[in-house]
């Protein structure tokens, strides 16, 4: 008796472009900068702070001070950080 031949594994085509950004209104929810903690590391964030260019990326670190919150992000291999008022509203990826 011959053994049945297993079917080849179907693999999805690899995506060669840049990482996909999340839709700001559909996939993200508003939250205060001061509410972001180390629990949120790895989630996408979109920060639109006054007098600063927009910042989008994955959260790599968060630091809180009395009057300032600093969020560090990485996107496409570039690191950036934004400091702002803990009451400032930003958009963060929805958690299940």
N, C-alpha and C positions, 0 to 999 in steps of 0.2 A: 504494500500500500504506500502511496506517496503522500507526503505531507502537503496540506494546502499552502499555497504561496500567499504570504501577507501582502495586502495592498500597500503601495508606496505612500509615505506620509505626504499629505498635501500641505505645503507651506505657503503662507501668504507672501506676496512679493515684498521685499524689504523697501522701506521708505528711505530714499537717499537724500532728500531735501532737509531743510532746517526743521527743528522741532515745531510741532503744531501749537499755536496759541489757542487758549480757551476763549470762547465768546464772553465778553464782559458782562452782559445782562442775563444771558441764559444759563451760563455755567458758574457764575460767581455771585457771591452775596456781599452786601455792604457790612462792614464791621469797623469798630474803632481801632486805631493803631495800638492803643494801650492794651487791647484785649488779645493781641497776638502773643503767643507763648512758644516755647520750644516744642510743644505738641504739634504746632502747625508747620514744622520743618518739612520740606519736600513738597508742600502745596504751592500752587501758582498764586501770585499776587499781582495786582495792578494798582500802582500808586500814582495818583494825580495830585501832587502837592502844589500849593501856590508858588509862583515864581520859580518853578523847577520843571525840567522836561519830564515827560511821563516815564515811568520805570515799570517794566514788566519782567517777571522771572520767577524762579523757584526759590523759596525761602531757605537760606542756609544758616541764618542765625538771627537772634533777637536779643537786644539789650534794653533794659528799662532804667531810666533815671527819674529823679523827682519830677522834672519838667519836660523831659525829652525821651522819645522812644526811637531807637535805631533799628532798622530792619535791613539785613544784608541779603542780597539776591544774586543768583547766577543765571545767565541766559546765553546760549551759544558760546559757552566757554569764557564769557566775560563776567567779571564780578563787579557789583555796584552796591552802594549802600545809601539809604535815605534816612535822614533824621527829621522828626516832626513832632508836633504836639500830640500827646496821647489821645486827645479827643478828636483828632483828624479822622475823617471817614475814608477808608480805602476799600477796595474790592478784593476778596479772597475766594479761592476755590471752595465750592460747597463740599462739606464732609458728610458722608452717609450717616 
